[in-house]
Amino acid sequence: MGPEGAVFIGTSVKPEYLTLKLANRHGLITGATGTGKTVSLQILAEGFSAAGVPVFAADVKGDLSGLAVAGESRDVLEARARTIGFDDYRYEAFPVIFWDLFGEEGHPVRTTVTEMGPLILARLLGLNETQEGVLTIAFRIADDEGLTLLDLKDLRAVLVHIADRARGITAEYGNVSRASVGAIQRRLLTLEDEGGDRFFGEPALDIADFMRTAADGRGYVSILAADRLMSSPGVYATFLLWLLSELFEELPEVGDPDRPRLVFFFDEAHLLFDEAPRALVDKIEQVVRLVRSKGVGVYFVTQNPLDVPDTVLGQLGNRVQHALRAFTPRDARAVRTAAETFRQNPGLDTATVITELGVGEALVSMLEDRGVPSIVQRTLIRPPSSRLGPIDRAERREVIAASPVRGLYDDGIDRESAYELLKKRAERRAGEEVRGGTEMHETGAGGSGGWLDDLPGGPSVPRSPTGRPSQRRTDTAGAALVKSVARSVGAQLGRALVRGLLGSLSRR
């Protein structure tokens, strides 16, 4: 795999290496579809793993799963190895852990609503500034009142809770409009329909499980099955942003270690920045800049260098540029941008070479001593040692069965949290209402005393002359909550609760 302390990439006029000590200075892999970006990602993952560095990568097309099994003898691969002088080329498998947001192609990945926080969740839901403010208030009230937010039904219940209290909480927390709450609830339903609700719950992911090494000292490659996830690109991008933020928050400072503690590949990186507000881009830029000191290298993989904002692009010191095609003015601008970001080689017309590169060729510039980029070189990329292309289902099941995290995340846990606490509160109040109604019938006494009063600031339920709750459309959002709670229990209740709330809010 190259000399100690380096990852062999390929050969130009000389062998090209990525120095491990500088690998946490981040990197960029770009190129048009079909030019070899995935193979470059694969050989870098192999090199990092062999050096004892754990890797995380999202597998957008399924091809990266081939890392889990040894490659098969192919004349074209062996010919490339001979051409570039890769004398110790061999086929081998690498230690892999498969993950899947949906829990089907790997171990489930979960976090809690609280851990994700309002900023990233607002991005996931596509909220505007006003709606994000309401979501932030919901988190703050949940924190102040001990209402733990674990999954989406917890968040929906708290949103109902604050909608019912909207008038009473304005002075302390700020304005909460029913229209904003309703809009957030609708976005939550859309997220649920896309499968995003699978991501929220317990047991929550322990970041340490992405940083494992095998018994032979090689780093585990954590591969997230993302082919299905790509049908919901917003969920995909926000999940990876959350994960990057978690690494930044959880890991201690280590300065510049001899090798990274983890290398994080962000494939289809343009999805992270598409239509992102300036505040979010600033946050990403800050995390990328500072996560280096945590020993984490971040490598963005995308078709076009223009997909990455300049503030982020300037931090990506290690570059692998595959072919770009200049069919449109934007394409031509991308070629110029890519060419201008390299340390120029007097012997190459970089902009011209970018359009001429063949499959498996790339312009390579890696950081050298003192963090200075090397002169860009036209490079033949080395062949992978693991399989080119995806593994089959039987092979995937075998890897999952031998996984070091088997059994840790496979079964979800639904402990008492905001939803259950509010449900108990409503049920307790319902019992008091029944007892109070019986007493009023016997004594002829009157009174308001609705069972929504247990939700602070909640008004009484409008009542008919018979003493039964009125079914008029003027029921509050809180009424929708308690009526749903009274009708059923269990997991199905959360869905009915939200639909009832949306109906109530949309009619106001």
Secondary structure, 3 states (H helix, E strand, C coil): CCCCCEEEEEECCCEEEEEHHHHHHCEEEECCCCCCHHHHHHHHHHHHHHCCCCEEEEECCCHHHHHHCECCCCHHHHHHHHHCCCCCCCCCCCCEEEEECCCCCCEECCECHHHHHHHHHHHHHCCCHHHHHHHHHHHHHHHHCCCCCCCHHHHHHHHHHHHHCHHHHHHHHCCCCHHHHHHHHHHHHHHHHCCHHHHECECCCCHHHHCCECCCCCECEEEEECCCHHHCHHHHHHHHHHHHHHHHHHCCCCCCCCCCCEEEEEECCHHHHCCCCHHHHHHHHHHHHHHHHHCEEEEEEECCHHHCCHHHHCCCCEEEECCCCCCCHHHHHHHHHHHHCCECCCCCCHHHHHHHCCCCEEEEECECHHHCECECEEEEECCCCECCCCCCHHHHHHHHHCCCCCCCCCCCECCCCHHHHHHHHHHHHHHHHHHHHHHHHHHCCCCCCCHHHHCCCCCCCCECCCCCECCCCCCCHHHHHHHHHHHCCCHHHHHHHHHHHHHHHHCC
